[in-house]
């Protein structure tokens, strides 16, 4: 249950729970949640010359990550918040990608519903951002491997919303909600396993607590993914719910949705 006096700092999250159990906690890049005081990271690095919407230097990011990983033998939690693939879609940064995509190489994303040269150019730059992000993840994993800690580190790759195009980010259509989620860990097994169950980002915290062997508070939502990874026959959720309200007043357009594996209902509260 939640405490009687509810504050932002009293709501459990990954860095607070892991830190209380002896983990070093680090953040590279932005923290997209307020207040920052509720997320007690031991180390924060967000140099705008290297990791920002303006500058994206994957080599420097991986170097800073390696320093945090190797500076102590204590167990660690490191969150790396890359700026790709966020607007502005930089075609090339710090030499990456080596061969950027061109408009003639791509088609617009299917859910956008429009195909113009301008949108193909924007889509090409978006794919270049994805390519640079892919290189950055590779550099990070190389540094982790070089540290000698890869065989005892869990890696989770995900994002907070879909592509930043119409009917993607800031909408509850599938283009905005269906996001990448990849989990790798030495104690997890099932390499290459793909599951079709309905999972959510709220499942990350209970999964991390499960793997770390740490009791999680009753107030924590979500379900550990370990039974799915172990191909257990344990029951799983039938429905996923989502909501959108606004990022700032000019785009206030509240939406709600519920879906199962086959159907989805969307409620637009201000449809007119």
TORVOVEX-287702 format. One record per residue (C-alpha): x, y, z; residue in three letters; residue number from 1. Coordinates in nm, 3 decimals. Layout:
# residues N
{X=X Y=Y Z=Z residu=ALA num=NUM};
...
***
This chain:
# residues 272
{X=0.000 Y=0.000 Z=0.000 residu=UNK num=1};
{X=0.104 Y=0.363 Z=-0.048 residu=UNK num=2};
{X=0.216 Y=0.553 Z=0.264 residu=UNK num=3};
{X=-0.041 Y=0.776 Z=0.435 residu=UNK num=4};
{X=0.152 Y=1.092 Z=0.344 residu=UNK num=5};
{X=0.205 Y=1.052 Z=-0.029 residu=UNK num=6};
{X=0.488 Y=1.254 Z=-0.184 residu=UNK num=7};
{X=0.684 Y=1.217 Z=-0.505 residu=UNK num=8};
{X=0.984 Y=1.099 Z=-0.302 residu=UNK num=9};
{X=0.777 Y=0.827 Z=-0.131 residu=UNK num=10};
{X=0.672 Y=0.660 Z=-0.458 residu=UNK num=11};
{X=0.913 Y=0.370 Z=-0.528 residu=UNK num=12};
{X=1.120 Y=0.365 Z=-0.847 residu=UNK num=13};
{X=1.417 Y=0.169 Z=-0.979 residu=UNK num=14};
{X=1.703 Y=0.395 Z=-0.859 residu=UNK num=15};
{X=1.552 Y=0.447 Z=-0.514 residu=UNK num=16};
{X=1.484 Y=0.077 Z=-0.454 residu=UNK num=17};
{X=1.819 Y=-0.041 Z=-0.589 residu=UNK num=18};
{X=2.014 Y=0.228 Z=-0.407 residu=UNK num=19};
{X=1.851 Y=0.120 Z=-0.081 residu=UNK num=20};
{X=1.984 Y=-0.229 Z=-0.151 residu=UNK num=21};
{X=2.349 Y=-0.140 Z=-0.208 residu=UNK num=22};
{X=2.354 Y=-0.050 Z=-0.579 residu=UNK num=23};
{X=2.537 Y=0.246 Z=-0.728 residu=UNK num=24};
{X=2.295 Y=0.443 Z=-0.948 residu=UNK num=25};
{X=2.388 Y=0.654 Z=-1.250 residu=UNK num=26};
{X=2.210 Y=0.859 Z=-1.515 residu=UNK num=27};
{X=2.351 Y=0.964 Z=-1.852 residu=UNK num=28};
{X=2.133 Y=1.208 Z=-2.046 residu=UNK num=29};
{X=1.806 Y=1.367 Z=-1.947 residu=UNK num=30};
{X=1.558 Y=1.260 Z=-1.683 residu=UNK num=31};
{X=1.217 Y=1.317 Z=-1.840 residu=UNK num=32};
{X=1.026 Y=1.307 Z=-1.508 residu=UNK num=33};
{X=0.991 Y=1.564 Z=-1.231 residu=UNK num=34};
{X=1.089 Y=1.625 Z=-0.960 residu=UNK num=35};
{X=1.444 Y=1.502 Z=-1.003 residu=UNK num=36};
{X=1.473 Y=1.482 Z=-0.623 residu=UNK num=37};
{X=1.249 Y=1.174 Z=-0.632 residu=UNK num=38};
{X=1.513 Y=0.986 Z=-0.834 residu=UNK num=39};
{X=1.825 Y=0.958 Z=-0.614 residu=UNK num=40};
{X=2.095 Y=0.891 Z=-0.870 residu=UNK num=41};
{X=2.447 Y=0.891 Z=-0.727 residu=UNK num=42};
{X=2.591 Y=1.017 Z=-1.054 residu=UNK num=43};
{X=2.443 Y=1.236 Z=-1.330 residu=UNK num=44};
{X=2.606 Y=1.340 Z=-1.659 residu=UNK num=45};
{X=2.418 Y=1.546 Z=-1.914 residu=UNK num=46};
{X=2.676 Y=1.758 Z=-2.096 residu=UNK num=47};
{X=2.487 Y=1.938 Z=-2.378 residu=UNK num=48};
{X=2.801 Y=1.944 Z=-2.592 residu=UNK num=49};
{X=2.778 Y=1.564 Z=-2.623 residu=UNK num=50};
{X=2.429 Y=1.441 Z=-2.533 residu=UNK num=51};
{X=2.142 Y=1.675 Z=-2.618 residu=UNK num=52};
{X=1.891 Y=1.747 Z=-2.893 residu=UNK num=53};
{X=2.165 Y=1.956 Z=-3.057 residu=UNK num=54};
{X=2.471 Y=1.732 Z=-3.009 residu=UNK num=55};
{X=2.486 Y=1.353 Z=-3.011 residu=UNK num=56};
{X=2.831 Y=1.204 Z=-2.967 residu=UNK num=57};
{X=2.801 Y=0.827 Z=-2.923 residu=UNK num=58};
{X=3.173 Y=0.775 Z=-2.867 residu=UNK num=59};
{X=3.182 Y=1.019 Z=-2.572 residu=UNK num=60};
{X=2.864 Y=0.873 Z=-2.422 residu=UNK num=61};
{X=3.011 Y=0.523 Z=-2.422 residu=UNK num=62};
{X=3.333 Y=0.652 Z=-2.261 residu=UNK num=63};
{X=3.142 Y=0.817 Z=-1.976 residu=UNK num=64};
{X=2.938 Y=0.500 Z=-1.930 residu=UNK num=65};
{X=3.251 Y=0.288 Z=-1.909 residu=UNK num=66};
{X=3.395 Y=0.516 Z=-1.640 residu=UNK num=67};
{X=3.083 Y=0.473 Z=-1.428 residu=UNK num=68};
{X=3.074 Y=0.096 Z=-1.482 residu=UNK num=69};
{X=3.438 Y=0.038 Z=-1.393 residu=UNK num=70};
{X=3.493 Y=0.293 Z=-1.113 residu=UNK num=71};
{X=3.374 Y=0.047 Z=-0.846 residu=UNK num=72};
{X=3.311 Y=-0.323 Z=-0.799 residu=UNK num=73};
{X=2.976 Y=-0.259 Z=-0.629 residu=UNK num=74};
{X=2.664 Y=-0.362 Z=-0.824 residu=UNK num=75};
{X=2.529 Y=-0.082 Z=-1.040 residu=UNK num=76};
{X=2.225 Y=0.053 Z=-1.220 residu=UNK num=77};
{X=2.298 Y=0.283 Z=-1.515 residu=UNK num=78};
{X=2.029 Y=0.454 Z=-1.719 residu=UNK num=79};
{X=2.147 Y=0.595 Z=-2.054 residu=UNK num=80};
{X=1.895 Y=0.831 Z=-2.215 residu=UNK num=81};
{X=1.999 Y=0.884 Z=-2.576 residu=UNK num=82};
{X=1.867 Y=1.186 Z=-2.765 residu=UNK num=83};
{X=1.813 Y=0.985 Z=-3.084 residu=UNK num=84};
{X=1.571 Y=0.941 Z=-3.241 residu=UNK num=85};
{X=1.415 Y=1.268 Z=-3.130 residu=UNK num=86};
{X=1.354 Y=1.584 Z=-3.326 residu=UNK num=87};
{X=1.548 Y=1.749 Z=-3.472 residu=UNK num=88};
{X=1.641 Y=1.452 Z=-3.690 residu=UNK num=89};
{X=2.012 Y=1.515 Z=-3.747 residu=UNK num=90};
{X=2.129 Y=1.343 Z=-4.062 residu=UNK num=91};
{X=2.484 Y=1.296 Z=-3.927 residu=UNK num=92};
{X=2.657 Y=1.370 Z=-3.597 residu=UNK num=93};
{X=3.020 Y=1.302 Z=-3.504 residu=UNK num=94};
{X=3.061 Y=1.094 Z=-3.819 residu=UNK num=95};
{X=2.755 Y=0.874 Z=-3.754 residu=UNK num=96};
{X=2.599 Y=0.726 Z=-3.950 residu=UNK num=97};
{X=2.885 Y=0.692 Z=-4.195 residu=UNK num=98};
{X=2.641 Y=0.673 Z=-4.487 residu=UNK num=99};
{X=2.320 Y=0.864 Z=-4.403 residu=UNK num=100};
{X=1.992 Y=0.760 Z=-4.563 residu=UNK num=101};
{X=1.851 Y=0.961 Z=-4.852 residu=UNK num=102};
{X=1.489 Y=1.030 Z=-4.946 residu=UNK num=103};
{X=1.515 Y=0.789 Z=-5.240 residu=UNK num=104};
{X=1.613 Y=0.506 Z=-5.002 residu=UNK num=105};
{X=1.295 Y=0.507 Z=-4.793 residu=UNK num=106};
{X=0.918 Y=0.517 Z=-4.784 residu=UNK num=107};
{X=0.715 Y=0.712 Z=-4.530 residu=UNK num=108};
{X=0.596 Y=0.523 Z=-4.224 residu=UNK num=109};
{X=0.268 Y=0.341 Z=-4.303 residu=UNK num=110};
{X=0.066 Y=0.497 Z=-4.020 residu=UNK num=111};
{X=0.149 Y=0.852 Z=-4.133 residu=UNK num=112};
{X=-0.081 Y=0.804 Z=-4.432 residu=UNK num=113};
{X=0.087 Y=1.061 Z=-4.662 residu=UNK num=114};
{X=0.378 Y=1.018 Z=-4.903 residu=UNK num=115};
{X=0.562 Y=1.332 Z=-5.016 residu=UNK num=116};
{X=0.924 Y=1.412 Z=-5.094 residu=UNK num=117};
{X=0.943 Y=1.631 Z=-4.781 residu=UNK num=118};
{X=0.818 Y=1.348 Z=-4.562 residu=UNK num=119};
{X=1.052 Y=1.098 Z=-4.730 residu=UNK num=120};
{X=1.342 Y=1.330 Z=-4.656 residu=UNK num=121};
{X=1.231 Y=1.358 Z=-4.293 residu=UNK num=122};
{X=1.187 Y=0.981 Z=-4.273 residu=UNK num=123};
{X=1.535 Y=0.926 Z=-4.416 residu=UNK num=124};
{X=1.681 Y=1.153 Z=-4.148 residu=UNK num=125};
{X=1.481 Y=0.963 Z=-3.885 residu=UNK num=126};
{X=1.632 Y=0.634 Z=-4.006 residu=UNK num=127};
{X=1.977 Y=0.793 Z=-3.990 residu=UNK num=128};
{X=1.904 Y=0.877 Z=-3.627 residu=UNK num=129};
{X=1.803 Y=0.515 Z=-3.567 residu=UNK num=130};
{X=2.125 Y=0.397 Z=-3.731 residu=UNK num=131};
{X=2.330 Y=0.629 Z=-3.508 residu=UNK num=132};
{X=2.141 Y=0.504 Z=-3.202 residu=UNK num=133};
{X=2.214 Y=0.146 Z=-3.306 residu=UNK num=134};
{X=2.584 Y=0.232 Z=-3.328 residu=UNK num=135};
{X=2.568 Y=0.396 Z=-2.986 residu=UNK num=136};
{X=2.415 Y=0.085 Z=-2.829 residu=UNK num=137};
{X=2.687 Y=-0.124 Z=-2.991 residu=UNK num=138};
{X=2.959 Y=0.102 Z=-2.849 residu=UNK num=139};
{X=2.797 Y=0.083 Z=-2.504 residu=UNK num=140};
{X=2.779 Y=-0.296 Z=-2.513 residu=UNK num=141};
{X=3.142 Y=-0.312 Z=-2.628 residu=UNK num=142};
{X=3.246 Y=-0.102 Z=-2.328 residu=UNK num=143};
{X=3.042 Y=-0.324 Z=-2.096 residu=UNK num=144};
{X=3.206 Y=-0.633 Z=-2.242 residu=UNK num=145};
{X=3.550 Y=-0.476 Z=-2.205 residu=UNK num=146};
{X=3.478 Y=-0.401 Z=-1.839 residu=UNK num=147};
{X=3.445 Y=-0.772 Z=-1.765 residu=UNK num=148};
{X=3.096 Y=-0.723 Z=-1.617 residu=UNK num=149};
{X=2.882 Y=-0.820 Z=-1.915 residu=UNK num=150};
{X=2.828 Y=-1.173 Z=-1.784 residu=UNK num=151};
{X=2.658 Y=-1.039 Z=-1.471 residu=UNK num=152};
{X=2.469 Y=-0.740 Z=-1.610 residu=UNK num=153};
{X=2.111 Y=-0.722 Z=-1.733 residu=UNK num=154};
{X=2.054 Y=-0.493 Z=-2.031 residu=UNK num=155};
{X=1.712 Y=-0.350 Z=-2.117 residu=UNK num=156};
{X=1.654 Y=-0.153 Z=-2.437 residu=UNK num=157};
{X=1.330 Y=0.042 Z=-2.476 residu=UNK num=158};
{X=1.190 Y=0.391 Z=-2.537 residu=UNK num=159};
{X=0.911 Y=0.610 Z=-2.405 residu=UNK num=160};
{X=0.697 Y=0.648 Z=-2.718 residu=UNK num=161};
{X=0.676 Y=0.569 Z=-3.087 residu=UNK num=162};
{X=0.820 Y=0.760 Z=-3.382 residu=UNK num=163};
{X=0.783 Y=1.139 Z=-3.375 residu=UNK num=164};
{X=0.548 Y=1.158 Z=-3.672 residu=UNK num=165};
{X=0.174 Y=1.212 Z=-3.714 residu=UNK num=166};
{X=-0.024 Y=0.937 Z=-3.537 residu=UNK num=167};
{X=0.294 Y=0.836 Z=-3.354 residu=UNK num=168};
{X=0.424 Y=1.028 Z=-3.055 residu=UNK num=169};
{X=0.149 Y=1.221 Z=-2.867 residu=UNK num=170};
{X=-0.124 Y=0.983 Z=-2.985 residu=UNK num=171};
{X=-0.255 Y=0.652 Z=-2.855 residu=UNK num=172};
{X=-0.265 Y=0.482 Z=-3.192 residu=UNK num=173};
{X=-0.034 Y=0.182 Z=-3.224 residu=UNK num=174};
{X=0.230 Y=0.400 Z=-3.390 residu=UNK num=175};
{X=0.264 Y=0.588 Z=-3.064 residu=UNK num=176};
{X=0.227 Y=0.302 Z=-2.817 residu=UNK num=177};
{X=0.397 Y=0.004 Z=-2.981 residu=UNK num=178};
{X=0.764 Y=0.047 Z=-2.893 residu=UNK num=179};
{X=1.080 Y=-0.165 Z=-2.893 residu=UNK num=180};
{X=1.155 Y=-0.376 Z=-2.586 residu=UNK num=181};
{X=1.458 Y=-0.604 Z=-2.570 residu=UNK num=182};
{X=1.590 Y=-0.768 Z=-2.254 residu=UNK num=183};
{X=1.921 Y=-0.952 Z=-2.220 residu=UNK num=184};
{X=2.075 Y=-1.104 Z=-1.911 residu=UNK num=185};
{X=2.311 Y=-1.386 Z=-1.808 residu=UNK num=186};
{X=2.062 Y=-1.536 Z=-1.563 residu=UNK num=187};
{X=1.762 Y=-1.502 Z=-1.793 residu=UNK num=188};
{X=1.837 Y=-1.742 Z=-2.078 residu=UNK num=189};
{X=1.593 Y=-1.807 Z=-2.363 residu=UNK num=190};
{X=1.814 Y=-1.630 Z=-2.618 residu=UNK num=191};
{X=1.613 Y=-1.513 Z=-2.916 residu=UNK num=192};
{X=1.281 Y=-1.573 Z=-2.740 residu=UNK num=193};
{X=0.990 Y=-1.366 Z=-2.874 residu=UNK num=194};
{X=0.663 Y=-1.349 Z=-2.682 residu=UNK num=195};
{X=0.326 Y=-1.221 Z=-2.801 residu=UNK num=196};
{X=0.180 Y=-1.132 Z=-2.461 residu=UNK num=197};
{X=0.074 Y=-0.774 Z=-2.385 residu=UNK num=198};
{X=0.355 Y=-0.618 Z=-2.185 residu=UNK num=199};
{X=0.406 Y=-0.263 Z=-2.062 residu=UNK num=200};
{X=0.684 Y=-0.042 Z=-1.930 residu=UNK num=201};
{X=0.528 Y=-0.079 Z=-1.584 residu=UNK num=202};
{X=0.658 Y=-0.436 Z=-1.595 residu=UNK num=203};
{X=1.023 Y=-0.324 Z=-1.592 residu=UNK num=204};
{X=1.043 Y=-0.240 Z=-1.221 residu=UNK num=205};
{X=0.896 Y=-0.569 Z=-1.093 residu=UNK num=206};
{X=1.118 Y=-0.757 Z=-1.340 residu=UNK num=207};
{X=1.431 Y=-0.582 Z=-1.213 residu=UNK num=208};
{X=1.330 Y=-0.646 Z=-0.851 residu=UNK num=209};
{X=1.264 Y=-1.012 Z=-0.932 residu=UNK num=210};
{X=1.602 Y=-1.065 Z=-1.097 residu=UNK num=211};
{X=1.786 Y=-0.876 Z=-0.821 residu=UNK num=212};
{X=1.611 Y=-1.079 Z=-0.552 residu=UNK num=213};
{X=1.472 Y=-0.767 Z=-0.386 residu=UNK num=214};
{X=1.123 Y=-0.749 Z=-0.239 residu=UNK num=215};
{X=0.913 Y=-0.485 Z=-0.412 residu=UNK num=216};
{X=0.653 Y=-0.274 Z=-0.233 residu=UNK num=217};
{X=0.289 Y=-0.371 Z=-0.271 residu=UNK num=218};
{X=0.224 Y=-0.032 Z=-0.431 residu=UNK num=219};
{X=0.435 Y=-0.119 Z=-0.737 residu=UNK num=220};
{X=0.223 Y=-0.188 Z=-1.044 residu=UNK num=221};
{X=0.306 Y=-0.428 Z=-1.326 residu=UNK num=222};
{X=0.417 Y=-0.791 Z=-1.343 residu=UNK num=223};
{X=0.759 Y=-0.952 Z=-1.355 residu=UNK num=224};
{X=0.843 Y=-1.074 Z=-1.704 residu=UNK num=225};
{X=1.050 Y=-1.365 Z=-1.572 residu=UNK num=226};
{X=0.762 Y=-1.619 Z=-1.596 residu=UNK num=227};
{X=0.721 Y=-1.529 Z=-1.965 residu=UNK num=228};
{X=1.095 Y=-1.560 Z=-2.025 residu=UNK num=229};
{X=1.097 Y=-1.897 Z=-1.853 residu=UNK num=230};
{X=0.800 Y=-1.994 Z=-2.074 residu=UNK num=231};
{X=0.587 Y=-2.056 Z=-1.771 residu=UNK num=232};
{X=0.217 Y=-2.128 Z=-1.811 residu=UNK num=233};
{X=0.135 Y=-1.866 Z=-1.547 residu=UNK num=234};
{X=-0.162 Y=-1.643 Z=-1.630 residu=UNK num=235};
{X=-0.102 Y=-1.306 Z=-1.790 residu=UNK num=236};
{X=-0.301 Y=-0.987 Z=-1.850 residu=UNK num=237};
{X=-0.570 Y=-0.976 Z=-2.117 residu=UNK num=238};
{X=-0.591 Y=-0.600 Z=-2.165 residu=UNK num=239};
{X=-0.370 Y=-0.292 Z=-2.190 residu=UNK num=240};
{X=-0.491 Y=0.060 Z=-2.112 residu=UNK num=241};
{X=-0.344 Y=0.387 Z=-2.232 residu=UNK num=242};
{X=-0.416 Y=0.756 Z=-2.202 residu=UNK num=243};
{X=-0.298 Y=1.082 Z=-2.352 residu=UNK num=244};
{X=-0.382 Y=1.432 Z=-2.239 residu=UNK num=245};
{X=-0.131 Y=1.697 Z=-2.346 residu=UNK num=246};
{X=0.232 Y=1.798 Z=-2.352 residu=UNK num=247};
{X=0.137 Y=2.167 Z=-2.339 residu=UNK num=248};
{X=-0.189 Y=2.360 Z=-2.389 residu=UNK num=249};
{X=-0.186 Y=2.406 Z=-2.769 residu=UNK num=250};
{X=-0.204 Y=2.029 Z=-2.825 residu=UNK num=251};
{X=-0.456 Y=1.940 Z=-2.556 residu=UNK num=252};
{X=-0.648 Y=1.644 Z=-2.699 residu=UNK num=253};
{X=-0.735 Y=1.386 Z=-2.431 residu=UNK num=254};
{X=-0.765 Y=1.025 Z=-2.546 residu=UNK num=255};
{X=-0.818 Y=0.691 Z=-2.371 residu=UNK num=256};
{X=-0.785 Y=0.338 Z=-2.508 residu=UNK num=257};
{X=-0.813 Y=-0.026 Z=-2.414 residu=UNK num=258};
{X=-0.698 Y=-0.320 Z=-2.624 residu=UNK num=259};
{X=-0.658 Y=-0.694 Z=-2.618 residu=UNK num=260};
{X=-0.457 Y=-0.903 Z=-2.862 residu=UNK num=261};
{X=-0.704 Y=-0.843 Z=-3.146 residu=UNK num=262};
{X=-0.918 Y=-0.535 Z=-3.088 residu=UNK num=263};
{X=-0.871 Y=-0.180 Z=-2.966 residu=UNK num=264};
{X=-1.123 Y=0.082 Z=-2.855 residu=UNK num=265};
{X=-1.026 Y=0.452 Z=-2.859 residu=UNK num=266};
{X=-1.221 Y=0.725 Z=-2.683 residu=UNK num=267};
{X=-1.156 Y=1.083 Z=-2.797 residu=UNK num=268};
{X=-1.294 Y=1.304 Z=-2.520 residu=UNK num=269};
{X=-1.284 Y=1.621 Z=-2.732 residu=UNK num=270};
{X=-1.353 Y=1.472 Z=-3.072 residu=UNK num=271};
{X=-1.523 Y=1.789 Z=-3.201 residu=UNK num=272};
***
